[in-house]
Amino acid sequence: MNKYFKSLKKYYPYIGLLIVGVLFLSIYGTKKPKPTGTPATFSTEKQKFVETIAVDSSIGKNLVDVEEATPELELKGTEALRGGLTLSRFRDSKNNTAVQIITDERGKVLSMTRTPVSEIERNVDDLLKNLGLGTPGSVMYPTRSSIGTVYVYPDSGVAIVFNEVSRGVYYVINFEIMPLTKFKQVFSEQFQDTPDETAY
């Protein structure tokens, strides 16, 4: 027996290192790396919403349910759009902001447009930095307006209408993730690919 232990003695340093290694891995090896930076709010794996007020999270819900859950929304009027879509105009009395919601023929919310309500939303560069958004998927322009530029991010469900010179934000838009072609169909009466020369 002593002979057996004596033969093992020369391996003690390696056995010790093995035990220490196993202990180290069991304690630290399974831990996930800590995230860095400010966590973003995601609605889906791709979609990043600007979530500042209650109505911001209305995308994909039924408008009736949104109105019931958000009593501060005061309906100001509705308008029929192309393709069976409906534009509903609201006033958010709690946040003192104008809100426009586009729904499909079943009443599902496809997009929500509102004026900025927080300081970080009032400057396009600050807002883009806060959302981690870079080059837009498309640059569009408001219809019947000589001012304003629209940055569209189809994969993030965000669009921003702003003044190119002052960098001030006019509207923040949340919408259901969709191909750019569908976005242009949904917003065909609000935005176009080139500046509206008839408005000058």
MARZAMI-848267 format. One line per 4 residues: their letters; for each residue x, y, z of N, C-alpha, C. Coordinates in steps of 0.1 Angstrom, whole numbers, plus 5000, padded with zeros to 4 digits. Each point is the difference from the previous one (the first is absolute). Layout:
# residues N
a	X:Y:Z:X:Y:Z:X:Y:Z | ...
***
This chain:
# residues 200
mnky	5008:4988:5000:4992:5012:5000:5009:5013:5000 | 5010:4999:5009:5009:5012:5001:5007:5002:4986 | 5004:4988:4994:5006:5001:4987:4991:5007:4990 | 4987:4997:5001:4990:5006:4991:5000:5015:5001
fksl	4999:5005:5013:5000:5014:5003:5013:5007:4996 | 5011:4993:5002:5013:5006:4996:5001:5002:4985 | 4994:4990:4992:5000:5002:4986:4991:5012:4995 | 4989:5002:5008:4991:5011:4997:5006:5014:5004
kkyy	5010:5000:5009:5005:5012:5006:5005:5010:4989 | 5007:4994:4990:5006:5008:4990:4989:5007:4991 | 4987:4995:5001:4990:5007:4992:4992:5010:5008 | 5002:5001:5013:4993:5009:5009:4999:5014:4995
pyig	5010:5007:4995:4999:5013:4994:4990:5001:4989 | 5000:4990:4991:4991:5000:4989:4985:4997:5004 | 4999:4992:5010:4986:4997:5006:4995:5013:5006 | 5009:5006:5008:4996:5013:5006:4995:5010:4990
lliv	5008:5002:4989:4996:5009:4990:4987:4997:4993 | 4998:4987:4998:4987:4995:4994:4988:5003:5009 | 5002:4998:5013:4989:5003:5009:4997:5015:5000 | 5011:5008:5001:4998:5015:5000:4993:5004:4987
gvlf	5004:4994:4989:4994:5004:4987:4986:4997:4999 | 4996:4988:5005:4986:4996:5000:4992:5009:5009 | 5005:5003:5012:4993:5010:5009:4999:5013:4993 | 5010:5005:4994:4999:5013:4993:4990:5001:4989
lsiy	4999:4989:4992:4990:4999:4990:4986:4999:5005 | 4999:4993:5011:4986:4998:5005:4995:5013:5006 | 5009:5008:5005:4996:5013:5006:4998:5011:4990 | 5010:5001:4991:5000:5011:4991:4997:4997:4985
gtkk	5001:4987:4997:4999:4996:4986:4986:5002:4994 | 4990:4998:5008:4986:5000:4995:4994:5014:5001 | 5007:5010:5006:4994:5013:5001:5000:5007:4986 | 4989:5007:4997:4999:5007:4988:5007:5014:5001
pkpt	5006:5005:4990:5007:5013:5001:4989:5011:5003 | 5004:5009:5008:4990:5011:5004:4999:5009:4988 | 4987:5004:4997:4998:5009:4989:5005:5014:5003 | 5004:5007:4989:5005:5013:5002:4991:5010:4993
gtpa	5000:5012:5005:4991:5011:4995:4986:4999:5005 | 4992:5009:4995:4986:5001:5004:4992:4990:4993 | 4992:4991:5007:4992:4990:4993:4989:5007:4992 | 4997:4996:4988:4989:5005:4992:4987:4992:5002
tfst	4989:5006:4997:4987:4994:5002:4996:4994:4986 | 4998:4987:5000:4997:4993:4987:4986:4995:5001 | 4992:5002:4989:4987:4994:5000:5001:4986:4994 | 5008:4998:4990:5003:4987:4995:5015:4999:4999
ekqk	5005:4989:4994:5015:4998:4998:5006:5012:4993 | 4993:5005:4990:5005:5011:4992:4995:5014:5004 | 4988:5001:5004:4993:5013:5001:5004:5007:5013 | 5005:5012:4998:5004:5009:5011:4990:5012:5001
fvet	4992:5001:5010:4991:5011:5001:5005:5011:5007 | 4995:5012:4997:5002:5012:5009:4989:4998:5010 | 5003:4996:5012:4989:4998:5010:5001:5011:5011 | 4993:5011:4999:5000:5011:5009:4986:5001:5007
iavd	4990:4999:4992:4986:5001:5005:4992:4987:4997 | 4989:4998:5007:4992:4988:4999:4997:4996:4986 | 4996:5009:4992:4995:4997:4986:5011:4995:4991 | 5013:5002:5004:5011:4996:4992:5001:4985:4998
ssig	4994:4992:5009:5000:4985:4999:4987:4995:4994 | 4993:5008:4992:4987:4995:4994:5001:4992:4987 | 5012:5000:4994:5002:4993:4988:4996:4985:5001 | 4991:4996:4990:4996:4986:5000:4988:4997:5008
knlv	4996:5010:5008:4988:4998:5008:4987:5005:4993 | 4989:4996:5005:4987:5005:4994:4998:5014:5005 | 4996:5009:4992:4998:5014:5004:4990:5002:5011 | 4990:4992:5000:4989:5000:5011:5007:4997:5013
dvee	5009:4990:5000:5007:4997:5013:5009:5011:5004 | 5007:5006:4991:5009:5011:5003:4992:5012:5006 | 4988:5003:4994:4992:5011:5005:4995:4997:5014 | 4997:4988:5003:4995:4996:5013:5011:5001:5011
atpe	5012:4996:4996:5012:5000:5009:5006:5013:5001 | 4997:5010:4991:5006:5013:5001:4989:5011:5000 | 4994:5002:5011:4988:5009:5001:5004:5015:4997 | 5013:5003:5000:5005:5014:4997:4999:5003:4985
lelk	4997:4990:4992:4999:5002:4985:4986:5006:4997 | 5000:5011:4994:4987:5007:4997:4999:5000:4984 | 4990:4992:4995:4999:4999:4985:4995:5014:4995 | 5008:5004:4989:4997:5013:4994:4994:4999:4986
gtea	5002:4988:4994:4994:4997:4987:5007:4988:4993 | 4993:4996:4990:5005:4988:4992:5000:5003:4985 | 5008:4993:4993:5001:5002:4985:5003:4987:4993 | 4993:4997:4990:5002:4988:4992:5012:5002:4991
lrgg	5009:4990:5000:5012:5000:4992:4999:4990:4989 | 5009:4999:4991:5001:4990:4989:5002:4986:5006 | 4995:4990:4993:5002:4986:5004:4993:4996:5013 | 4989:5007:5003:4991:4996:5011:5006:5004:5014
ltls	5010:5009:5000:5006:5004:5012:4992:5012:5005 | 5002:5003:5013:4993:5011:5007:5010:5008:5008 | 4999:5013:4999:5009:5009:5008:4991:5006:5011 | 5004:4998:5013:4992:5005:5011:5009:5011:5007
rfrd	4994:5012:5002:5008:5011:5006:4995:5001:5015 | 5010:5000:5009:4997:5001:5014:5008:5012:5006 | 4996:5004:5012:5007:5009:5009:5003:4992:5012 | 5013:4999:5004:5003:4994:5013:5000:5011:5010
sknn	4989:5000:5008:4999:5011:5010:5010:5000:5011 | 5004:4988:5004:5010:4998:5011:5014:5005:4996 | 5004:4998:4988:5013:5004:4995:5000:5012:4991 | 4988:5006:4997:4998:5011:4992:5007:4999:4986
tavq	4996:4989:4994:5007:4997:4987:4989:4995:4990 | 5003:5003:4987:4991:4996:4989:5004:4986:4996 | 4990:4991:4998:5003:4986:4996:4992:4996:4988 | 5006:4993:4990:4993:4995:4989:5003:4985:4999
iitd	4989:4992:4999:5001:4986:4999:4994:4994:4987 | 5008:4992:4993:4995:4994:4988:4997:4985:5003 | 4988:4996:4997:4995:4986:5002:4996:4994:4987 | 5001:4986:5000:4995:4993:4988:4985:4998:5001
ergk	4995:4992:4990:4986:4998:4999:4994:4993:5012 | 5008:4993:5008:4996:4992:5012:5002:5009:5012 | 5005:5012:4999:5002:5008:5012:5013:4998:5007 | 5009:4993:4994:5013:4998:5006:5009:5012:4997
vlsm	5007:5004:5011:5009:5012:4998:5013:4996:4993 | 5001:5007:4988:5012:4998:4992:5011:5011:5003 | 4996:5012:5004:5009:5010:5003:4995:5010:5009 | 5009:5007:5008:4996:5010:5009:5010:5012:4998
trtp	4994:5012:4997:5008:5012:4998:4997:5010:5011 | 5010:5006:5006:4997:5010:5010:5011:5011:5000 | 4997:5011:5006:5010:5010:5002:5010:4997:5012 | 5012:5005:5000:5009:4997:5011:4995:5004:5013
vsei	5003:4992:5010:4996:5003:5014:5011:5001:5010 | 5012:4995:4996:5011:5001:5009:5012:5008:4993 | 5009:5005:5008:5010:5008:4995:5009:4993:4990 | 5003:4987:5003:5009:4992:4991:4993:4998:4986
ernv	4987:5001:4999:4993:4998:4988:4999:5012:4991 | 5004:5012:5006:4998:5012:4992:5011:5003:4991 | 5012:4993:5001:5011:5001:4991:5002:4987:4993 | 5000:5000:4987:5001:4987:4992:5013:4993:5003
ddll	5011:5007:5001:5013:4994:5003:5001:4993:5014 | 4994:5007:5010:4999:4994:5013:4991:4987:5000 | 4989:5001:4993:4990:4989:4999:5006:4988:4993 | 5007:5002:4989:5006:4989:4993:5011:4994:5008
knlg	5008:5008:5007:5010:4994:5009:4994:4992:5011 | 4990:5005:5006:4993:4993:5011:4994:4987:4996 | 4995:4999:4987:4994:4988:4995:5010:4991:4993 | 5013:5004:4999:5010:4992:4993:4998:4998:4985
lgtp	4993:5010:4994:4997:5000:4986:5010:5008:4992 | 5004:4994:4988:5010:5007:4992:4994:5004:4987 | 5005:4995:4989:4995:5004:4986:4986:4994:4998 | 4991:5009:4996:4986:4996:4998:4999:4990:4988
gsvm	4989:4992:5001:4997:4991:4988:4995:5008:4989 | 4994:5012:5002:4995:5009:4990:4999:5014:5005 | 5002:5010:4991:4997:5014:5004:4989:5004:4991 | 4989:5005:5007:4988:5005:4993:4997:5014:5004
yptr	4989:5005:4995:4996:5014:5002:4985:5001:5002 | 4996:5010:5009:4985:5001:5002:4993:5005:4988 | 4988:4995:4998:4992:5005:4988:4994:5013:5004 | 4998:5009:4990:4994:5013:5002:5007:5008:5011
ssig	5013:4999:5000:5008:5008:5009:5014:5003:4994 | 5005:5012:5002:5012:5004:4994:5012:4998:5010 | 4997:4996:5012:5010:4998:5010:4998:4986:5006 | 5011:4994:5005:5000:4987:5006:5006:4989:4993
tvyv	5007:4991:5007:5006:4989:4994:4996:4988:5009 | 4998:4988:4994:4996:4988:5007:5011:4989:4999 | 5005:4996:5011:5009:4989:5001:4992:4988:5003 | 5000:4989:4992:4992:4988:5002:5009:4988:5003
ypds	4997:4993:5010:5008:4988:5004:4990:4988:5000 | 4998:4994:4989:4990:4989:4999:5003:4988:5009 | 5012:4997:5002:5004:4988:5009:4999:5003:5015 | 4998:5013:5003:4999:5004:5014:4986:5005:5004
gvai	4992:5002:4990:4986:5005:5003:5000:5015:5005 | 5010:5008:4995:5000:5014:5004:5002:5009:4988 | 4994:5011:5000:5002:5011:4990:5000:5013:5008 | 5008:5009:4995:5001:5013:5006:4998:5011:4990
vfne	4991:5010:5003:4998:5011:4991:5007:5012:5007 | 5010:5007:4993:5007:5010:5006:5004:5011:4990 | 5005:5011:5006:5005:5011:4992:5015:4998:4997 | 5004:5000:4988:5013:4997:4996:5010:5010:5005
vsrg	4996:5013:5001:5009:5011:5004:5001:5001:5015 | 4989:5001:5007:5000:5002:5014:5002:4987:5008 | 4997:4989:4993:5001:4986:5006:4989:4997:5010 | 4990:5009:5000:4989:4999:5009:4990:4989:4995
vyyv	4995:4992:5009:4991:4989:4996:4985:5005:5000 | 4993:4997:4989:4986:5004:4999:4991:4988:5006 | 5003:4988:4995:4993:4988:5004:5008:4988:5002 | 4996:4992:5009:5006:4987:5002:4990:4989:4996
infe	5004:4990:4992:4991:4990:4995:5004:4986:5004 | 4991:4993:5006:5002:4986:5003:4991:4992:4990 | 5005:4990:4994:4992:4992:4991:5004:4985:5001 | 4990:4992:4995:5003:4986:4999:5011:4997:4990
impl	5009:4991:5004:5011:4997:4990:4994:4995:4987 | 5005:5006:4990:4994:4997:4986:5011:5003:4990 | 4999:4994:4988:5009:5004:4989:4998:5015:4997 | 5010:5006:4994:4999:5014:4997:4989:5003:4990
tkfk	4998:4991:4991:4989:5002:4990:4986:5001:5007 | 4998:4992:5010:4988:5000:5007:4999:5013:5008 | 5011:5005:5006:5000:5012:5008:4996:5012:4991 | 5005:5000:4987:4996:5010:4991:4986:4999:4996
qvfs	4994:4988:5000:4985:4999:4997:4992:5005:5012 | 5004:4997:5012:4993:5004:5012:5000:5015:5001 | 5012:5006:4997:5002:5015:5002:4999:5007:4986 | 4994:4994:4990:5000:5006:4987:4994:5014:4999
eqfq	4991:5003:5010:4993:5013:5000:5007:5010:5009 | 5010:4995:5007:5008:5009:5009:5014:5003:4996 | 5007:4990:4993:5014:5002:4996:5002:4996:4986 | 5010:5005:4994:5004:4997:4986:5015:5000:4999
dtpd	5005:4994:4989:5015:4998:4998:5008:5013:4997 | 4993:5010:4995:5007:5012:4996:4993:5012:5007 | 5007:5011:5002:4993:5012:5006:4989:5005:4992 | 4989:5004:5007:4988:5005:4993:5002:5014:4994
etay	5003:5001:4987:5002:5013:4994:4988:5009:4999 | 4988:4993:5001:4988:5008:4999:4997:5008:5013 | 5007:4996:5011:4998:5007:5012:5009:5013:5002 | 5009:5002:4990:5009:5011:5001:4993:5013:4996
***
